[in-house]
Amino acid sequence: MSEPRRSVTDRLAAAAPAVGRVGVLVVLVAVYAVLVMAALGRSIFQIVDHFGKAPVAITISAGSAVVYIVAMVALIIHRGVWYRVAWVTVCVEFAGVLIVGFITTLSPDALGTGSGNAFGDTSTVWTVFGQGYWFVPAVLPLAGMWWLRRHPVRAVAR
Protein backbone atom coordinates (compact mmCIF):
# COMPACT_ATOMS: atom_id res chain seq x y z
CA MET A 1 0.00 0.00 0.00
CA SER A 2 1.36 3.44 -0.86
CA GLU A 3 1.55 6.39 1.46
CA PRO A 4 -1.08 9.10 0.99
CA ARG A 5 0.21 12.10 -0.90
CA ARG A 6 0.95 15.12 1.25
CA SER A 7 0.19 18.61 0.12
CA VAL A 8 2.94 21.10 -0.57
CA THR A 9 1.85 23.07 2.51
CA ASP A 10 2.20 19.98 4.72
CA ARG A 11 5.65 19.25 3.33
CA LEU A 12 6.79 22.85 3.83
CA ALA A 13 5.44 22.88 7.39
CA ALA A 14 7.36 19.69 8.15
CA ALA A 15 10.55 21.16 6.70
CA ALA A 16 10.23 24.59 8.38
CA PRO A 17 12.15 23.77 11.59
CA ALA A 18 15.08 22.42 9.58
CA VAL A 19 15.10 25.43 7.28
CA GLY A 20 15.10 27.77 10.30
CA ARG A 21 18.09 26.04 11.87
CA VAL A 22 20.05 26.03 8.66
CA GLY A 23 19.10 29.64 7.90
CA VAL A 24 20.81 30.95 11.03
CA LEU A 25 23.89 28.87 10.26
CA VAL A 26 24.00 30.19 6.70
CA VAL A 27 23.94 33.79 7.97
CA LEU A 28 26.57 32.98 10.60
CA VAL A 29 28.87 31.35 8.03
CA ALA A 30 28.31 34.22 5.58
CA VAL A 31 29.39 36.77 8.20
CA TYR A 32 32.42 34.61 9.02
CA ALA A 33 33.25 34.47 5.30
CA VAL A 34 33.15 38.27 5.09
CA LEU A 35 35.43 38.56 8.13
CA VAL A 36 37.78 35.95 6.68
CA MET A 37 38.16 38.05 3.54
CA ALA A 38 38.50 41.29 5.53
CA ALA A 39 41.04 39.94 8.05
CA LEU A 40 43.03 38.02 5.44
CA GLY A 41 43.14 40.93 3.00
CA ARG A 42 44.02 43.37 5.75
CA SER A 43 46.78 41.21 7.21
CA ILE A 44 48.36 40.44 3.81
CA PHE A 45 48.43 44.15 2.97
CA GLN A 46 49.80 45.00 6.42
CA ILE A 47 52.53 42.35 6.26
CA VAL A 48 53.65 43.57 2.84
CA ASP A 49 53.40 47.30 3.52
CA HIS A 50 53.45 48.10 7.27
CA PHE A 51 55.01 45.18 9.17
CA GLY A 52 57.87 47.26 10.58
CA LYS A 53 55.49 49.78 12.18
CA ALA A 54 53.54 47.36 14.36
CA PRO A 55 54.68 43.72 14.03
CA VAL A 56 52.71 42.54 17.09
CA ALA A 57 49.43 44.06 15.91
CA ILE A 58 49.93 42.80 12.38
CA THR A 59 50.74 39.29 13.61
CA ILE A 60 47.54 39.38 15.68
CA SER A 61 45.71 40.53 12.56
CA ALA A 62 47.00 37.52 10.60
CA GLY A 63 46.19 35.21 13.52
CA SER A 64 42.62 36.50 13.62
CA ALA A 65 42.26 35.61 9.93
CA VAL A 66 43.36 32.03 10.69
CA VAL A 67 40.93 31.83 13.62
CA TYR A 68 38.07 33.03 11.40
CA ILE A 69 38.92 30.48 8.69
CA VAL A 70 39.04 27.56 11.14
CA ALA A 71 35.86 28.71 12.93
CA MET A 72 33.99 28.98 9.64
CA VAL A 73 35.07 25.52 8.48
CA ALA A 74 34.27 23.99 11.88
CA LEU A 75 30.79 25.54 11.91
CA ILE A 76 30.11 24.24 8.42
CA ILE A 77 31.22 20.67 9.22
CA HIS A 78 29.81 20.73 12.78
CA ARG A 79 30.20 17.06 13.66
CA GLY A 80 32.65 14.92 15.56
CA VAL A 81 35.87 16.67 16.49
CA TRP A 82 34.86 19.72 14.42
CA TYR A 83 32.17 20.54 16.98
CA ARG A 84 34.90 20.89 19.62
CA VAL A 85 37.12 22.79 17.20
CA ALA A 86 34.23 25.21 16.60
CA TRP A 87 33.87 25.79 20.35
CA VAL A 88 37.60 26.33 20.80
CA THR A 89 37.89 28.76 17.90
CA VAL A 90 34.89 30.89 18.86
CA CYS A 91 36.17 31.03 22.45
CA VAL A 92 39.67 32.00 21.27
CA GLU A 93 38.08 34.57 18.99
CA PHE A 94 36.05 36.06 21.85
CA ALA A 95 39.07 36.10 24.16
CA GLY A 96 41.11 37.80 21.42
CA VAL A 97 38.47 40.47 20.90
CA LEU A 98 38.32 41.15 24.64
CA ILE A 99 42.08 41.15 25.23
CA VAL A 100 43.03 43.17 22.15
CA GLY A 101 40.01 45.41 22.69
CA PHE A 102 41.01 46.26 26.26
CA ILE A 103 44.69 46.70 25.39
CA THR A 104 43.97 49.00 22.45
CA THR A 105 41.40 50.98 24.41
CA LEU A 106 43.53 51.49 27.53
CA SER A 107 46.92 51.87 25.82
CA PRO A 108 46.41 52.64 22.12
CA ASP A 109 50.05 52.20 21.05
CA ALA A 110 50.80 49.11 23.17
CA LEU A 111 50.72 46.77 20.16
CA GLY A 112 52.62 49.14 17.89
CA THR A 113 52.48 52.66 16.55
CA GLY A 114 48.90 53.56 15.65
CA SER A 115 47.53 50.10 16.49
CA GLY A 116 44.88 51.61 18.79
CA ASN A 117 43.23 53.52 15.95
CA ALA A 118 40.45 51.19 14.77
CA PHE A 119 40.59 52.76 11.32
CA GLY A 120 44.37 52.96 11.07
CA ASP A 121 46.68 51.04 8.78
CA THR A 122 48.33 49.08 11.64
CA SER A 123 45.19 48.09 13.55
CA THR A 124 43.68 44.62 13.78
CA VAL A 125 40.17 43.36 13.21
CA TRP A 126 39.88 43.16 17.00
CA THR A 127 41.22 46.68 17.77
CA VAL A 128 38.90 48.56 20.15
CA PHE A 129 36.58 45.52 20.24
CA GLY A 130 36.16 45.54 16.45
CA GLN A 131 35.09 49.18 16.19
CA GLY A 132 36.45 49.44 12.63
CA TYR A 133 34.09 46.61 11.65
CA TRP A 134 30.99 47.97 13.42
CA PHE A 135 31.72 45.74 16.46
CA VAL A 136 30.79 42.62 14.47
CA PRO A 137 33.97 40.87 15.73
CA ALA A 138 32.71 41.32 19.31
CA VAL A 139 29.22 39.98 18.59
CA LEU A 140 30.07 37.18 16.14
CA PRO A 141 31.72 34.78 18.61
CA LEU A 142 28.76 35.22 20.97
CA ALA A 143 26.42 34.34 18.09
CA GLY A 144 28.62 31.33 17.31
CA MET A 145 28.52 30.18 20.94
CA TRP A 146 24.75 30.62 21.01
CA TRP A 147 24.34 28.57 17.82
CA LEU A 148 26.69 25.82 19.04
CA ARG A 149 24.85 25.65 22.37
CA ARG A 150 21.50 25.35 20.58
CA HIS A 151 22.79 22.67 18.18
CA PRO A 152 24.95 20.23 20.12
CA VAL A 153 26.30 17.17 18.39
CA ARG A 154 24.36 14.20 19.63
CA ALA A 155 25.82 10.72 19.98
CA VAL A 156 24.87 8.66 16.97
CA ALA A 157 23.39 5.23 17.72
CA ARG A 158 25.33 2.47 16.00
C-alpha positions in Angstrom: 0.0 0.0 0.0 1.4 3.4 -0.9 1.5 6.4 1.5 -1.1 9.1 1.0 0.2 12.1 -0.9 0.9 15.1 1.3 0.2 18.6 0.1 2.9 21.1 -0.6 1.8 23.1 2.5 2.2 20.0 4.7 5.7 19.3 3.3 6.8 22.8 3.8 5.4 22.9 7.4 7.4 19.7 8.1 10.6 21.2 6.7 10.2 24.6 8.4 12.1 23.8 11.6 15.1 22.4 9.6 15.1 25.4 7.3 15.1 27.8 10.3 18.1 26.0 11.9 20.0 26.0 8.7 19.1 29.6 7.9 20.8 30.9 11.0 23.9 28.9 10.3 24.0 30.2 6.7 23.9 33.8 8.0 26.6 33.0 10.6 28.9 31.4 8.0 28.3 34.2 5.6 29.4 36.8 8.2 32.4 34.6 9.0 33.3 34.5 5.3 33.2 38.3 5.1 35.4 38.6 8.1 37.8 35.9 6.7 38.2 38.0 3.5 38.5 41.3 5.5 41.0 39.9 8.0 43.0 38.0 5.4 43.1 40.9 3.0 44.0 43.4 5.8 46.8 41.2 7.2 48.4 40.4 3.8 48.4 44.1 3.0 49.8 45.0 6.4 52.5 42.4 6.3 53.6 43.6 2.8 53.4 47.3 3.5 53.5 48.1 7.3 55.0 45.2 9.2 57.9 47.3 10.6 55.5 49.8 12.2 53.5 47.4 14.4 54.7 43.7 14.0 52.7 42.5 17.1 49.4 44.1 15.9 49.9 42.8 12.4 50.7 39.3 13.6 47.5 39.4 15.7 45.7 40.5 12.6 47.0 37.5 10.6 46.2 35.2 13.5 42.6 36.5 13.6 42.3 35.6 9.9 43.4 32.0 10.7 40.9 31.8 13.6 38.1 33.0 11.4 38.9 30.5 8.7 39.0 27.6 11.1 35.9 28.7 12.9 34.0 29.0 9.6 35.1 25.5 8.5 34.3 24.0 11.9 30.8 25.5 11.9 30.1 24.2 8.4 31.2 20.7 9.2 29.8 20.7 12.8 30.2 17.1 13.7 32.7 14.9 15.6 35.9 16.7 16.5 34.9 19.7 14.4 32.2 20.5 17.0 34.9 20.9 19.6 37.1 22.8 17.2 34.2 25.2 16.6 33.9 25.8 20.3 37.6 26.3 20.8 37.9 28.8 17.9 34.9 30.9 18.9 36.2 31.0 22.5 39.7 32.0 21.3 38.1 34.6 19.0 36.0 36.1 21.9 39.1 36.1 24.2 41.1 37.8 21.4 38.5 40.5 20.9 38.3 41.2 24.6 42.1 41.2 25.2 43.0 43.2 22.1 40.0 45.4 22.7 41.0 46.3 26.3 44.7 46.7 25.4 44.0 49.0 22.4 41.4 51.0 24.4 43.5 51.5 27.5 46.9 51.9 25.8 46.4 52.6 22.1 50.1 52.2 21.0 50.8 49.1 23.2 50.7 46.8 20.2 52.6 49.1 17.9 52.5 52.7 16.5 48.9 53.6 15.6 47.5 50.1 16.5 44.9 51.6 18.8 43.2 53.5 16.0 40.4 51.2 14.8 40.6 52.8 11.3 44.4 53.0 11.1 46.7 51.0 8.8 48.3 49.1 11.6 45.2 48.1 13.5 43.7 44.6 13.8 40.2 43.4 13.2 39.9 43.2 17.0 41.2 46.7 17.8 38.9 48.6 20.2 36.6 45.5 20.2 36.2 45.5 16.5 35.1 49.2 16.2 36.4 49.4 12.6 34.1 46.6 11.6 31.0 48.0 13.4 31.7 45.7 16.5 30.8 42.6 14.5 34.0 40.9 15.7 32.7 41.3 19.3 29.2 40.0 18.6 30.1 37.2 16.1 31.7 34.8 18.6 28.8 35.2 21.0 26.4 34.3 18.1 28.6 31.3 17.3 28.5 30.2 20.9 24.7 30.6 21.0 24.3 28.6 17.8 26.7 25.8 19.0 24.8 25.7 22.4 21.5 25.4 20.6 22.8 22.7 18.2 25.0 20.2 20.1 26.3 17.2 18.4 24.4 14.2 19.6 25.8 10.7 20.0 24.9 8.7 17.0 23.4 5.2 17.7 25.3 2.5 16.0 
